[in-house]
Amino acid sequence: MENRIQGKVILITGASAGIGKACAEKLAASGASLILAARRLDRLHNIRQELSERYRVAIDVFTLDVRDRTAVETFSRQLKDQDLIPDILINNAGLASGLDPLQSGNFEDWDRMIDTNIKGLLNVSRFIIPMMVEAGHGHVVNVGSLAGYQVYPKGNVYNATKFAVRALSEGMNIDLAGTAIRVSMVCPGAANTEFSEVRFHGDREAAKKFYEGFTPLSAEDVAEAIFFIINAPAHVNIQNILLTPTAQRNVYCVDRTTNTNPHARHGHNEV
Ligand SMILES: NC(=O)c1ccc[n+]([C@@H]2O[C@H](COP(=O)([O-])OP(=O)(O)OC[C@H]3O[C@@H](n4cnc5c(N)ncnc54)[C@H](OP(=O)(O)O)[C@@H]3O)[C@@H](O)[C@H]2O)c1
């Protein structure tokens, strides 16, 4: 396969773990220059050291909370000042927080998810896309979810944020019509990352249980799909890839036949 990634400047939000980190590795291996952003700068430093030694590519790291609009604006100005104009933006930073019925939902969890998954994605897009418009090219990849297609019990607000990512991806595509900028979305089903640990507020046992009895996607599987999207020729806009584990056909249809935990076996799949 032709490598159209080499030499591209790629900004990844939420690059300190999971899917974002796997993208960093895959894209560094393909010869891209990386801009990695997340709140945990120590992790980003480690990733930079490892990847730049292994692949000899330029990697800049920035501490960034995508919820903080002022910080995102400052960050985008820094990028401009350093002539780091992203060719590709991967809007990956996101989380699920809590799993409660709507009627007893936790307000802090709601704010975290809405502020990160919707407003954070908007903040970054609002400041980065104009740079792409000015440059005359660019590609935005939004990380949605299977949860943006089907609502599951207690998923309520997380589901809503991922439905919103679909709407925003469609909106971006329409609003950027007439430019060369492409907008894509990747929608994974259950992927084994720190996602569940974050959702269960650090409860590792609950997180581990969730992945029992079936083989989930790996972060690398999702990174491969993102690579495929951004490596397409300039005239091809892959608007969406929905990928699930083979054991998961939709949020309710999960084959956990080897699982001994009856709750897990009959449970839905909280992606
Ligand atoms: N894993 C799944 O099953 C699954 C399925 C479908 C979709 N997704 C989506 O995939 C994306 C990545 O999740 P993941 O599975 O890789 O989970 P993860 O391992 O927990 O990684 C999440 C990343 O997002 C970053 N992040 C969270 N809040 C942030 C903020 N306010 N500002 C900047 N960065 C922030 C985290 O970094 P810091 O904590 O260092 O800031 C971390 O790097 C999310 O959008 C998630 O909704 C995941």
The ligand as a MOL file (V3000), in Angstrom:
LIG
                    3D

  0  0  0     0  0            999 V3000
M  V30 BEGIN CTAB
M  V30 COUNTS 48 52 0 0 0
M  V30 BEGIN ATOM
M  V30 1 N -12.3130 1.8870 24.3440 0
M  V30 2 C -13.5070 1.7510 23.7870 0
M  V30 3 O -14.1830 0.7290 23.9480 0
M  V30 4 C -14.0440 2.8470 22.9100 0
M  V30 5 C -15.0900 2.5320 22.0400 0
M  V30 6 C -15.6090 3.5220 21.2270 0
M  V30 7 C -15.0840 4.7880 21.2730 0
M  V30 8 N -14.0700 5.0890 22.1210 0 CHG=1
M  V30 9 C -13.5560 6.4630 22.1250 0
M  V30 10 O -12.1790 6.4270 21.8300 0
M  V30 11 C -11.5590 7.6120 22.3250 0
M  V30 12 C -10.2790 7.2310 23.0560 0
M  V30 13 O -10.6030 6.4330 24.1730 0
M  V30 14 P -9.7180 5.1970 24.6350 0
M  V30 15 O -10.5610 3.9930 24.5150 0
M  V30 16 O -8.4020 5.2090 23.9910 0 CHG=-1
M  V30 17 O -9.6330 5.5100 26.2080 0
M  V30 18 P -8.3580 5.8410 27.1490 0
M  V30 19 O -7.3710 4.7440 27.0690 0
M  V30 20 O -8.9540 6.1580 28.4810 0
M  V30 21 O -7.7590 7.1690 26.4930 0
M  V30 22 C -8.4540 8.3810 26.5380 0
M  V30 23 C -7.5220 9.5190 26.1730 0
M  V30 24 O -8.2640 10.7380 26.1910 0
M  V30 25 C -7.5280 11.7000 26.9300 0
M  V30 26 N -8.4170 12.6840 27.5360 0
M  V30 27 C -9.4780 12.4660 28.3510 0
M  V30 28 N -9.9990 13.6430 28.7450 0
M  V30 29 C -9.2510 14.6210 28.1630 0
M  V30 30 C -9.2770 16.0320 28.1910 0
M  V30 31 N -10.2010 16.6900 28.9060 0
M  V30 32 N -8.3590 16.7280 27.4950 0
M  V30 33 C -7.4290 16.0630 26.7760 0
M  V30 34 N -7.3410 14.7390 26.7070 0
M  V30 35 C -8.2420 14.0240 27.3950 0
M  V30 36 C -6.7460 10.8960 27.9670 0
M  V30 37 O -5.5590 11.5930 28.3230 0
M  V30 38 P -5.3040 12.3910 29.6800 0
M  V30 39 O -6.0660 11.6710 30.7550 0
M  V30 40 O -3.8170 12.3230 29.8350 0
M  V30 41 O -5.8020 13.7640 29.4110 0
M  V30 42 C -6.3810 9.6650 27.1520 0
M  V30 43 O -5.1950 9.9000 26.4380 0
M  V30 44 C -12.6170 8.2990 23.1860 0
M  V30 45 O -13.1950 9.3520 22.4560 0
M  V30 46 C -13.6400 7.1940 23.4340 0
M  V30 47 O -14.9280 7.7240 23.6740 0
M  V30 48 C -13.5300 4.1440 22.9350 0
M  V30 END ATOM
M  V30 BEGIN BOND
M  V30 1 1 1 2
M  V30 2 2 2 3
M  V30 3 1 2 4
M  V30 4 1 4 5
M  V30 5 2 4 48
M  V30 6 2 5 6
M  V30 7 1 6 7
M  V30 8 2 7 8
M  V30 9 1 8 9
M  V30 10 1 8 48
M  V30 11 1 9 10
M  V30 12 1 9 46
M  V30 13 1 10 11
M  V30 14 1 11 12
M  V30 15 1 11 44
M  V30 16 1 12 13
M  V30 17 1 13 14
M  V30 18 2 14 15
M  V30 19 1 14 16
M  V30 20 1 14 17
M  V30 21 1 17 18
M  V30 22 2 18 19
M  V30 23 1 18 20
M  V30 24 1 18 21
M  V30 25 1 21 22
M  V30 26 1 22 23
M  V30 27 1 23 24
M  V30 28 1 23 42
M  V30 29 1 24 25
M  V30 30 1 25 26
M  V30 31 1 25 36
M  V30 32 1 26 27
M  V30 33 1 26 35
M  V30 34 2 27 28
M  V30 35 1 28 29
M  V30 36 1 29 30
M  V30 37 2 29 35
M  V30 38 1 30 31
M  V30 39 2 30 32
M  V30 40 1 32 33
M  V30 41 2 33 34
M  V30 42 1 34 35
M  V30 43 1 36 37
M  V30 44 1 36 42
M  V30 45 1 37 38
M  V30 46 2 38 39
M  V30 47 1 38 40
M  V30 48 1 38 41
M  V30 49 1 42 43
M  V30 50 1 44 45
M  V30 51 1 44 46
M  V30 52 1 46 47
M  V30 END BOND
M  V30 END CTAB
M  END
